[in-house]
Amino acid sequence: MDLGAYFVSLQYVLMGSIFIALTLIFLYMYYGKDEEEQASE
């Protein structure tokens, strides 16, 4: 595998991990608020 293909695959891995992290943060903010409100009641 040449250097260009290595960096392209590294770019896809980073983009995938960032997408997963943003999705988890969004889900935590959306569903975490509901659980906090239910716990405080």
PyMOL commands that set and color helices and strands:
alter all, ss='L'
color gray80, all
select helices_A, chain A and resi 3-40
alter helices_A, ss='H'
color red, helices_A
deselect
rebuild
show_as cartoon
